[in-house]
Amino acid sequence: MFKKSGKVLCFCLIVALAVCAFSLSVFAADGNVAFYDVVNGDDAYDGKTADTAKRSLGSADGNGVASVLAGFGKEGGTLVLPCKGRPGADYTFPAMEGPLTITAVWNGVDYRNYLPMDNPSAGVLKGAGSTTNPLGISITIGTDTTFTDMILFQEDEQNSIIVPAGLTLTITDTVDLLTKPGNEHYWRVVVEKGGTAILSEEALKLLTIENRSGTVIKYGDPTATPLDIGKVSTGEEEGNVVFYDVVAGNDSYNGRTAEAAKKNLDGSGVVSILTTFGKEGGTLVLSGKGRPSADYTFPAMEGSLTITAVWKGVDYRNYLPMDNPSAGVLKGAGSTTNPLGVSITIGTDTTLTDMILFQEDEQNSIIVPAGLTLTITDSVDLMTKPGNEHYWRVVVEQGGTAILSEEALKLLTIENSGTVLKYGDASKTPVAIGKTAAGVELKMTLGKTAYTLNGETKTMDVAPIIRNERTMLPVRYVAEALGAEIAWDGATSTATLKTVDTEIKITVGAKDATVNGKSVALDSPAFIENDRTYMPVRFVAETLGGTVAWDGATSTATITK
């Protein structure tokens, strides 16, 4: 009995070993495969089955999917999405000898699940916000790559697949393209120069295609003429042009078309293109919003610069919403170095034309240095945020020139110590509008409402007085003569005086004022008399860059700047 049982046991063992061997042979037949699942996966798993999927993409020498992909040889392999693949940051697949297929179908099992519609639960590749790119993540392929039998889902901000030179991306007609309800966009495919994208008809229709001098053709028709969809040229045929858009732009783009606009001015942004313009100068196109968030100086250039929202017959201007025009606009936000708004200093002769110049919150400024000319044509639409009392400011330094449209002369705040001319009338006598530089002389006499500004006699509605042995002047007349704006907050009884680089806050009765956010002691507090706010003349004038002289014989204060 024992012997018989032993023979049966041996037979069973042999069968079991055979089954294991068969299973192993079947597994080996699976070839080069890696499973990727951010929900159920774990990088401690081997990544060879749906139940042992890797959780992250990782690096070639790490523990994620890339560590498995890196082991694929010349035959390449397959990346299976049994649940969700969701890179949380920009990612570059490792270079591989053979091609890579990304799919949700493997060994007869279709892992795709389209529900819920706002977040498909399986067989899907999606993207979330990136710490390095808040506009969405980008995936760069590292070998010839085919997407097939899967869901490509656009979650929030637009995600991108980058196709480098020498590589081919194929998206077959079995890839289901979905986007989150309410989104206006699907994934983006960026084909760099020398790269190739073979895309399904649906992909060509729905995806955003940025073809940077690569090749885009329709899937299933390799003989088709390469398409020039969203083509981003190298710029030679376009001339010296750079596109600027803080919303849809990216500084990794070449800046040569609206689809490849730069996001910032400095660094690898717009300035990197401007500095290449030669004697002929060039054009900066506002295809979306241009919004410097800090003071900025344009680089010196040999030729002149035109800033516009119209290029090659396309007018990018969009005036809506009225409180924040959405395209073809130059606007400014608060600056970390200048809380009063941003200032832009031109670096070459510059013309603003066929665009929107929008004043957002605090007053922004365009600085015109000595030897340079700013021209604002009558095709520039000047707008300000509803509720604002001001538009942009133009500061013309000594030796600088501004040629301004009639509307610009009327609406903009002009600070001129150089030359200001009316656009279209180059022979016109230079205009000194809002003059604030050398030459300002203000004379006020105690007890008299008459005063002189640059020799011209004017009248105030109240007179200067002495209080606490200090000369106190009606602040509005002094502030405006020195080029400052003044605002009154009745709730706090606080006057705010602002110039390009100075902000003074003085509260009635307070012993201290604030200058650019710092507390400064006053030798005499402000007060209200006859419905007018009086402030110590010397403090206000000197803080705004002027000097004060007192003539005791005539009781006259002379303020110069």
C-alpha positions in Angstrom: 0.0 0.0 0.0 2.8 2.4 0.9 4.7 1.5 -2.2 1.6 2.2 -4.3 0.9 5.4 -2.5 4.5 6.4 -3.0 4.2 5.8 -6.7 1.0 7.9 -6.8 2.8 10.6 -4.8 5.7 10.6 -7.2 3.4 10.7 -10.1 1.6 13.7 -8.6 4.9 15.5 -8.0 5.9 14.9 -11.6 2.6 16.3 -12.8 2.9 19.3 -10.5 6.4 20.0 -11.7 5.2 19.6 -15.3 2.4 22.1 -14.6 4.8 24.5 -13.0 7.2 24.1 -15.9 4.3 24.7 -18.3 3.2 27.8 -16.3 6.8 29.1 -16.4 7.0 28.5 -20.1 3.8 30.4 -20.6 5.0 33.3 -18.5 8.3 33.3 -20.4 6.2 33.5 -23.6 4.8 36.7 -22.4 8.1 38.4 -23.4 9.2 41.8 -22.3 6.2 43.2 -20.4 5.8 45.6 -17.5 2.6 46.5 -15.7 2.0 50.1 -14.4 -0.7 50.9 -11.8 -0.6 53.9 -9.5 -3.6 52.7 -7.5 -2.8 49.0 -6.7 0.8 48.8 -7.7 3.9 48.7 -5.5 7.5 49.3 -6.6 8.5 46.4 -4.5 6.7 44.1 -6.9 8.4 42.7 -10.0 5.9 44.5 -12.4 5.4 41.4 -14.5 1.7 40.8 -14.0 -1.4 42.9 -13.2 -1.3 41.7 -9.6 2.4 42.7 -9.2 2.3 46.0 -11.1 4.8 48.8 -10.4 3.3 51.9 -8.8 5.6 54.6 -10.3 7.5 55.2 -13.5 10.8 55.9 -11.8 14.3 55.9 -13.3 16.2 53.2 -15.1 18.3 52.5 -11.9 15.2 52.8 -9.6 12.4 50.5 -8.7 9.6 51.7 -10.9 8.5 50.8 -14.4 11.6 52.3 -16.0 13.8 49.7 -14.2 11.9 47.0 -16.1 11.8 48.8 -19.4 15.6 49.4 -19.3 16.0 45.6 -19.4 14.2 45.2 -22.7 16.5 44.3 -25.5 16.5 44.9 -29.3 13.0 43.4 -29.5 11.5 46.1 -27.3 8.5 45.4 -25.1 5.1 46.3 -23.8 3.8 48.6 -21.0 0.4 47.4 -19.8 -2.1 49.7 -18.0 -4.2 47.3 -15.9 -5.7 50.3 -13.9 -4.5 53.9 -13.9 -1.2 55.3 -15.2 -0.8 58.8 -13.8 2.6 60.5 -13.8 2.6 63.2 -11.2 5.5 65.2 -12.7 7.2 65.7 -16.1 8.8 62.3 -17.1 11.2 61.1 -19.8 11.0 57.4 -20.7 14.4 55.7 -20.8 16.1 55.2 -24.2 15.6 51.6 -25.4 17.0 49.6 -28.3 13.6 48.3 -29.4 10.1 49.9 -29.7 7.6 50.3 -26.8 3.9 49.6 -27.0 1.6 51.1 -24.3 -1.7 49.3 -24.1 -4.6 48.2 -21.8 -5.1 44.8 -23.5 -2.8 41.9 -22.7 -3.1 38.1 -23.2 -6.8 38.5 -24.1 -7.7 40.6 -21.1 -9.1 44.1 -21.7 -8.5 46.2 -18.6 -10.3 49.3 -19.9 -13.1 50.8 -17.8 -14.6 54.0 -19.0 -16.5 54.7 -15.8 -16.8 57.1 -14.1 -16.8 59.4 -17.1 -15.1 62.2 -15.3 -12.3 59.8 -14.2 -12.0 56.5 -16.1 -11.0 53.8 -13.6 -8.8 51.3 -15.6 -6.8 50.9 -18.8 -6.1 54.6 -18.8 -3.1 57.0 -19.0 -3.8 60.4 -17.5 -1.9 63.3 -16.0 -2.1 65.5 -13.0 -0.5 68.9 -12.2 3.3 69.0 -12.1 5.4 70.7 -9.5 7.7 71.9 -12.3 4.9 72.8 -14.7 1.6 73.8 -13.1 0.0 73.8 -16.5 0.2 70.0 -16.7 2.7 67.3 -17.1 4.8 66.3 -20.2 5.9 62.8 -21.1 8.8 62.5 -23.4 9.2 59.2 -25.3 12.6 57.5 -25.3 12.2 55.1 -28.1 9.7 54.5 -31.0 6.4 54.3 -29.1 2.9 53.1 -30.0 -0.3 53.8 -28.0 -3.0 51.2 -28.8 -6.1 49.7 -27.2 -6.2 52.1 -24.2 -7.7 55.3 -22.9 -5.8 58.6 -23.1 -7.6 60.9 -20.6 -7.1 64.6 -20.1 -7.7 65.4 -16.5 -7.3 69.1 -15.7 -4.6 71.2 -17.3 -3.4 70.1 -20.7 -0.8 67.3 -20.6 1.8 66.8 -23.4 3.6 63.9 -25.1 6.9 65.1 -26.5 8.4 63.4 -29.6 12.1 64.1 -29.8 14.2 64.1 -33.0 14.8 60.7 -34.5 11.8 59.0 -32.7 8.3 58.1 -33.8 5.1 58.2 -31.8 2.1 56.2 -33.1 -1.4 56.7 -31.8 -3.7 54.1 -33.4 -7.4 54.3 -34.0 -8.1 52.0 -31.1 -7.0 54.6 -28.6 -10.0 56.3 -26.9 -9.5 60.0 -26.4 -11.4 61.4 -23.5 -11.3 64.7 -21.5 -12.8 65.7 -18.2 -16.3 67.2 -18.6 -15.9 71.0 -18.9 -12.5 70.8 -20.4 -11.9 72.5 -23.7 -8.8 70.5 -24.6 -7.4 67.0 -24.8 -3.8 65.9 -24.6 -1.2 67.8 -26.6 1.4 66.1 -29.0 4.6 68.1 -29.5 6.6 66.9 -32.5 10.1 68.4 -32.3 12.3 69.0 -35.3 13.2 65.6 -36.7 10.5 63.7 -34.8 7.5 61.9 -36.4 4.0 61.4 -35.2 1.6 59.0 -36.9 -1.8 59.8 -35.5 -5.3 58.4 -35.9 -8.0 60.6 -37.6 -9.6 61.2 -34.2 -6.2 62.2 -32.7 -5.6 64.6 -35.5 -9.0 66.1 -34.8 -9.1 66.3 -31.0 -5.5 66.5 -29.8 -3.5 69.8 -29.8 -0.8 69.2 -32.3 2.4 71.3 -32.1 4.6 70.3 -35.0 8.0 71.9 -34.5 9.4 71.2 -38.0 8.8 67.5 -37.6 6.5 65.2 -39.5 2.8 64.4 -38.8 1.0 61.9 -40.9 -2.4 60.1 -40.7 -2.3 56.6 -39.1 -2.9 53.8 -41.7 -1.8 56.0 -44.6 2.0 56.1 -44.5 2.1 57.4 -48.1 0.1 60.5 -47.1 1.8 63.8 -47.5 3.1 64.9 -44.1 0.7 67.4 -42.5 1.7 70.8 -41.4 -0.6 71.0 -38.4 0.2 73.6 -35.8 3.6 73.8 -37.3 6.2 75.7 -35.2 8.9 76.8 -37.6 12.5 77.6 -36.8 11.7 81.2 -37.5 13.8 81.8 -40.6 10.9 82.2 -43.0 8.9 84.2 -40.4 11.6 86.8 -39.9 12.5 88.2 -36.5 9.4 87.4 -34.5 8.7 86.1 -31.0 5.4 85.2 -29.5 4.5 86.0 -25.8 1.7 84.4 -23.8 1.8 83.9 -20.1 -1.3 81.6 -20.1 -0.6 79.0 -22.8 3.1 79.7 -23.4 6.1 77.6 -22.2 9.7 78.7 -22.1 10.8 75.3 -23.5 9.0 76.3 -26.7 10.9 78.1 -29.5 8.6 81.2 -29.4 8.2 81.3 -33.1 4.4 80.9 -33.4 1.3 81.4 -31.3 1.2 77.7 -30.5 4.8 77.8 -29.3 4.8 81.1 -27.4 7.2 81.9 -24.6 5.7 82.2 -21.2 8.1 84.7 -19.5 10.1 87.7 -20.6 13.5 86.9 -19.0 15.7 83.8 -18.8 14.8 81.4 -21.5 11.7 83.4 -22.4 11.2 86.2 -24.8 14.5 87.9 -24.2 16.4 84.8 -25.4 14.9 85.5 -28.8 15.0 89.3 -28.8 18.8 89.2 -28.3 19.2 87.3 -31.6 17.5 90.1 -33.6 20.0 92.0 -35.7 20.1 95.4 -37.2 16.7 95.0 -38.7 15.1 94.6 -35.3 11.9 92.5 -35.0 8.4 92.0 -33.6 7.0 90.8 -30.3 3.5 89.3 -30.9 1.0 89.2 -28.0 -0.9 86.1 -29.0 -2.4 85.8 -25.6 -1.7 87.8 -22.5 1.6 89.5 -21.9 1.7 90.1 -18.1 5.1 90.9 -16.5 4.8 90.3 -12.8 8.0 92.3 -11.9 9.9 95.3 -13.1 11.6 94.4 -16.4 14.1 96.0 -18.8 14.1 95.0 -22.4 17.6 94.1 -23.7 19.4 96.6 -25.9 19.0 95.8 -29.5 20.5 97.1 -32.7 17.2 97.4 -34.6 13.8 98.7 -33.4 11.1 96.6 -31.8 7.4 96.4 -32.6 5.0 95.1 -30.0 1.7 94.1 -31.6 -1.2 91.6 -31.4 -1.6 91.3 -35.2 0.7 89.0 -37.2 0.4 87.6 -40.7 -3.2 88.6 -41.0 -4.2 87.1 -37.7 -5.6 89.6 -35.1 -5.2 88.0 -31.6 -7.1 90.7 -29.7 -10.0 89.7 -27.6 -11.5 92.5 -25.5 -13.6 90.2 -23.3 -14.0 90.0 -20.4 -14.0 93.8 -20.1 -12.3 93.6 -16.7 -9.6 91.3 -18.0 -9.1 91.1 -21.8 -8.1 87.6 -22.7 -5.8 88.0 -25.7 -3.7 90.5 -27.6 -3.1 92.4 -24.5 -0.2 93.8 -22.4 -1.0 94.2 -18.8 0.8 94.4 -15.5 0.4 92.8 -12.0 1.9 93.7 -8.7 5.6 93.5 -8.4 7.6 92.1 -5.6 10.0 95.0 -5.9 7.4 97.6 -6.6 4.0 97.1 -4.9 2.7 100.1 -6.8 2.7 98.1 -10.1 5.3 97.0 -12.6 7.6 99.2 -14.8 8.8 98.2 -18.2 11.9 99.9 -19.5 12.4 99.8 -23.3 15.9 98.8 -24.5 15.6 100.0 -28.1 13.3 102.3 -30.2 9.9 100.6 -29.6 6.5 100.9 -31.2 3.2 99.7 -29.7 0.6 99.2 -32.3 -2.6 97.1 -33.0 -2.8 95.8 -29.4 -4.5 96.3 -26.1 -2.7 98.2 -23.3 -4.6 97.3 -20.2 -4.3 98.8 -16.7 -5.1 96.0 -14.2 -4.7 97.3 -10.6 -1.9 99.6 -9.5 -0.6 101.9 -12.2 2.0 100.3 -14.4 4.7 102.3 -16.2 6.7 102.3 -19.4 10.1 104.0 -18.9 11.7 105.7 -21.9 15.5 106.2 -21.3 17.7 108.8 -22.8 18.4 108.3 -26.5 15.4 106.0 -27.1 11.9 106.6 -28.6 8.6 105.1 -27.6 5.8 105.3 -30.1 2.2 104.4 -29.2 0.1 104.5 -32.4 -3.6 105.4 -32.6 -4.4 101.7 -33.2 -3.5 100.8 -29.6 -6.6 100.3 -27.5 -6.2 101.8 -24.0 -8.3 100.1 -21.3 -8.4 100.1 -17.5 -10.0 97.8 -15.0 -13.6 99.1 -14.1 -13.3 101.2 -11.0 -9.7 102.3 -11.7 -9.1 106.1 -12.0 -5.9 105.6 -14.0 -4.4 104.0 -17.1 -0.7 103.2 -17.7 2.0 105.8 -17.1 4.7 106.8 -19.5 7.8 108.2 -18.0 10.0 110.0 -20.4 13.5 110.5 -19.0 15.8 113.4 -19.9 16.9 112.8 -23.5 14.1 110.3 -24.2 11.2 110.8 -26.7 7.6 109.6 -26.7 5.4 109.9 -29.7 1.9 109.3 -28.5 -1.5 109.0 -30.0 -4.1 111.7 -29.1 -5.9 109.1 -26.9 -2.7 108.2 -25.2 -1.9 111.9 -24.5 -5.4 112.2 -23.0 -5.7 109.0 -20.9 -2.1 108.0 -19.9 -0.3 109.6 -17.1 2.7 111.3 -18.7 5.8 112.2 -16.7 8.1 114.1 -19.1 11.6 115.4 -18.7 12.4 114.7 -22.3 10.3 115.2 -25.5 6.6 114.2 -26.0 5.1 114.5 -29.4 1.7 113.7 -30.9 1.7 110.6 -33.1 1.4 111.5 -36.7 2.7 115.1 -36.1 6.4 114.7 -35.9 6.9 118.5 -36.5 4.8 119.4 -33.4 6.5 121.3 -30.7 7.6 118.9 -27.8 4.9 118.7 -25.1 5.7 118.9 -21.4 2.7 117.0 -20.0 2.8 116.1 -16.3 6.4 117.3 -16.1 8.0 116.0 -12.9 11.8 116.0 -13.5 14.4 118.8 -13.2 12.7 122.2 -13.7 9.7 121.7 -11.3 9.4 124.7 -9.0 6.5 125.1 -6.6 6.2 128.3 -4.4 3.6 128.6 -1.7 3.2 131.5 0.8 1.7 131.3 4.3 -1.9 132.6 4.4 -2.2 133.0 0.6 -4.2 130.8 -1.8 -2.2 132.0 -4.8 0.9 129.9 -5.6 3.2 129.4 -8.6 4.1 126.2 -10.4 7.1 126.6 -12.8 6.4 130.4 -12.9 2.7 130.1 -13.7 0.3 131.5 -11.1 -2.4 129.2 -9.8 -5.0 129.2 -7.1 -5.7 126.8 -4.2 -8.9 126.7 -2.3 -7.1 126.9 1.0 -3.8 128.5 2.1 -0.7 127.1 3.8 -0.5 127.5 7.6 1.9 127.1 10.6 1.0 124.4 13.1 3.3 123.2 15.9 6.1 125.4 14.5 6.0 123.5 11.3 4.9 124.7 7.8 1.9 122.6 6.8 0.7 122.6 3.2 -2.5 121.3 1.5 -1.1 117.9 0.4 -2.9 117.5 -2.9 -1.3 120.5 -4.6 2.2 119.4 -3.5 1.8 115.8 -4.4 0.4 116.4 -7.8 3.1 119.0 -8.6 5.8 116.4 -7.7 4.2 113.7 -9.9 2.4 111.7 -7.3 -1.1 110.4 -7.3 -3.1 110.8 -4.1 -5.9 108.7 -2.8 -8.0 109.2 0.3 -9.4 106.5 2.6 -12.2 108.1 4.6 -12.7 105.0 6.7 -9.2 105.3 8.1 -8.5 109.0 7.5 -5.4 107.9 5.5 -3.9 109.7 2.5 -1.8 107.6 0.1 0.7 109.3 -2.2 2.2 107.2 -5.0 4.9 107.7 -7.6 6.6 105.2 -9.8 8.8 104.0 -6.9 7.4 105.5 -3.7 4.3 105.0 -1.7 3.6 107.2 1.3 0.7 106.5 3.7 -0.1 109.2 6.3 -3.0 108.9 8.7 -4.5 112.0 10.2 -3.3 112.5 13.8 -0.7 109.7 13.6 2.9 110.4 14.7 4.3 108.0 12.1 3.9 107.5 8.4 4.8 104.5 6.2 7.1 104.8 3.3 7.2 101.8 1.0 5.9 99.7 3.9 8.4 101.0 6.5 7.4 103.2 9.5 8.9 106.7 9.5 8.5 109.2 12.3 6.8 112.6 11.5 7.9 115.8 13.1 4.3 117.0 13.0 1.1 114.9 12.4 -1.3 115.5 9.6 -4.6 117.2 10.3 -7.8 118.3 8.5 -8.9 121.9 8.4 -11.4 123.5 6.1 -12.1 120.1 4.7 -8.5 119.8 3.4 -5.7 117.5 4.6 -2.5 119.3 5.7 0.9 117.6 6.0 4.4 118.7 6.9 5.9 120.1 3.7 9.5 119.1 4.2 8.6 115.4 4.9 6.4 115.1 1.9 8.6 117.0 -0.5 11.8 115.2 0.4 10.3 111.8 0.4 9.0 112.4 -3.1 12.5 113.4 -4.2 12.2 117.2 -3.9 14.0 119.8 -1.9 12.6 122.6 0.3 13.8 126.1 0.9 12.2 128.5 3.4 12.2 132.3 2.9 11.4 133.8 6.3 11.2 137.3 5.0 8.3 136.4 2.7 7.0 133.3 4.6 7.4 131.3 1.3 8.3 127.7 0.9 10.0 126.8 -2.4 9.9 123.2 -3.5 12.1 122.1 -6.4 12.7 118.7 -8.1 
